[in-house]
Amino acid sequence: MIAIPAVDLRGGACVQLVGGSYDHERLRFDDPIGVARGWARIGFSRLHLVDLDAATGRGSNEDLVAELLRDREASIQVGGGVRSGDDIERLLTQGADRVVVGTRAIEEPGWIDAMSSLFPGELVVAADVRDRRVVTRGWERTLARNVIDVVEELNALPLAAIMVTAVHREGQLAGTDLFLMEDVADASEHPVYASGGITTYADLRALEDRGLAGAIVGMALYTGVLDARLIAEEFAEEFVE
């Protein structure tokens, strides 16, 4: 299983939010490029870059994203407000290895069908979840759809992966929602990345034991709760069945 540091952008800074609330910012670092370089130099081979402003319709960090992609020392998957084929093509052209699509992919099945055909193996569908229900538009809209149903509907598409974020655990250092992630991994025919609340080495091992391909880790790395060098070394390869 591969561990992937989260680099979340808000107002030109790298931040960590708590509980999926845009208004509850716990950590802020004013040099996102330095942050990204630091994770790469510690040994992480992939980064998860998200434009939170674009995801929530509050603005854009487009120029900073482009700069991070030019500067990159690790492979980068990019998401946040990606809602068109032009967005996807631009990010791939700028150097993203994969593009993460969320809101439109979940709300418009026909769109993700078309986009996955145009960009096979290059898209990661992000399903943000509270109480097994999928939330979109920067965690502000709750759909009457169970995440397992969504995952099963995506199985036929040529995706790179599925990413599931337990929004109710996000940034709280409360541990991963292991039952949720296990059920998603069982339902998905794609590699699955877990996100939200991953706090301990035991969390990572438990996810790996249940067949998760990767884990997006944020608060625990930024606060030093997890030893970044150890995690980079121990969780360096994506699980492939």
C-alpha positions, -999 to 999 in steps of 0.1 A, spaced: 0 0 0 12 35 -8 9 64 17 3 98 0 7 132 17 -22 156 12 -13 191 0 -45 211 4 -45 247 -10 -65 276 4 -58 312 -4 -23 304 -16 -14 285 15 -12 248 24 -38 241 51 -54 213 71 -91 215 78 -111 197 105 -142 177 100 -147 187 64 -155 223 75 -140 250 53 -143 274 82 -124 251 107 -88 255 96 -63 241 121 -29 244 103 -16 268 77 18 268 59 25 298 37 50 280 14 31 251 -4 60 246 -28 84 241 2 59 217 18 56 196 -14 94 196 -18 98 185 18 75 155 14 92 144 -18 127 147 -2 116 127 28 108 99 4 71 101 -6 68 92 -43 33 107 -48 14 137 -35 -23 144 -34 -29 181 -44 -63 197 -39 -75 232 -46 -100 237 -18 -110 271 -31 -119 257 -65 -137 228 -49 -160 250 -29 -165 277 -55 -146 303 -34 -119 311 -59 -89 293 -75 -53 285 -69 -48 276 -105 -15 294 -109 -1 279 -78 -12 244 -89 6 250 -122 37 261 -104 36 230 -81 33 208 -111 63 225 -128 84 222 -96 74 187 -87 99 162 -73 72 135 -69 43 124 -90 12 144 -83 -25 137 -85 -46 169 -86 -82 176 -78 -105 204 -66 -131 220 -89 -123 198 -119 -156 199 -138 -147 198 -175 -127 179 -201 -107 211 -206 -98 212 -169 -86 176 -171 -66 181 -202 -50 212 -188 -39 195 -156 -25 165 -175 -6 188 -199 8 207 -170 22 175 -155 -4 159 -133 0 121 -133 -37 117 -125 -66 140 -121 -91 137 -93 -128 144 -102 -155 145 -76 -187 166 -77 -195 164 -114 -184 127 -116 -208 118 -88 -237 141 -98 -236 134 -136 -229 97 -144 -230 104 -181 -202 129 -177 -178 106 -160 -187 78 -185 -176 102 -213 -145 115 -195 -132 81 -185 -134 71 -221 -114 102 -232 -88 98 -204 -87 61 -196 -66 52 -166 -59 88 -158 -89 97 -136 -95 91 -99 -131 95 -88 -134 110 -53 -164 101 -32 -166 122 0 -188 104 26 -207 112 58 -227 84 74 -223 63 42 -240 91 22 -220 109 -6 -215 146 -2 -205 169 -30 -197 206 -37 -170 209 -11 -189 188 15 -219 211 14 -245 190 -5 -256 156 8 -270 132 -18 -295 104 -11 -270 79 -24 -251 52 -5 -214 52 -13 -214 15 -20 -240 20 -47 -219 47 -63 -188 26 -62 -205 -3 -78 -218 19 -106 -183 30 -113 -169 -5 -116 -173 -7 -154 -154 25 -162 -117 26 -171 -106 46 -140 -72 48 -123 -87 45 -88 -115 54 -64 -108 77 -34 -131 76 -5 -129 103 22 -146 98 55 -154 135 60 -167 129 95 -131 118 105 -112 144 84 -85 162 103 -96 150 137 -68 124 144 -96 101 155 -86 70 134 -99 58 100 -134 46 94 -122 10 89 -156 -6 83 -164 19 56 -131 15 38 -133 -23 40 -168 -23 25 -157 0 -3 -127 -21 -11 -148 -52 -12 -173 -35 -36 -148 -19 -59 -131 -34 -89 -107 -5 -90 -79 3 -66 -92 22 -36 -75 50 -16 -87 58 19 -87 93 33 -99 109 65 -88 104 101 -58 82 94 -37 87 125 -15 57 134 7 31 119 -19 6 130 -45 24 109 -23 21 79 -16 -16 85 -53 -23 90 -61 -6 57 -34 -25 39 -46 -58 54 -81 -51 40 -68 -46 5 -67 -8 2 -43 4 -25 -34 36 -8 -40 61 20 -41 99 18 -26 112 50 -28 148 62 -31 160 98 -11 131 113 19 138 91 17 176 95 15 174 133 42 148 136 19 122 151 32 99 124 69 96 117 70 108 81 103 90 72 91 57 86 57 60 67 74 69 34 97 39 37 71 14 49 42 24 27 60 30 -6 41 9 -32 6 7 -44 -13 -25 -37 -23 -43 -69 -44 -74 -69 
